[in-house]
C-alpha cells in the first residue's frame, strides 16, 4: 500500500479517539499515539481492533506493544499485508 494512502487511512481510524486536535492536524510518521495525540490505553486497544478490521489483518500481542507511533503502525500493517 502506498505510504500517503496508508497514513490517510490511519488518520481516519484514530480520529475518533484523539484528545489533541492540533497534534492530529500535524500528524506525521513520528507522531506518538499516546504522547502526542493523548490517546489513552483503552482507546489504543480500540484503534488496534479498528486497524485489524480496516486492513483485514490479525495483530499479535507483540505487534500491539510496538504500535505506539504512526511509523510503527505503518511498518506493522505493511508487513502484515505483505505476508498475506
Steps between C-alpha positions, in 0.01 A plus 500: 500500500626848414636697799272805474191282455599298806549816710163633382327177598671496840391862557140399432528212748653704785290815450216404740746435783733802493516750784737751337353645181808707412731199523252305285502772232881480494513120503821354354673163511666599827172585675459301822143383564520538878743790549399721206136414433421433869327170420449289813590133518138383483448694177828368367350152520197626303735642237678164472167325446396761242832454317445123491154551350601771254794307357364148555809399696567334836725677748687305766572627852858592408370703204264687730778576749713651223222703338562829682578733211356553155822364345493180709133451411582547131789252517290236676200542267724490192677184623166330574359595160816378325476169682143439379 
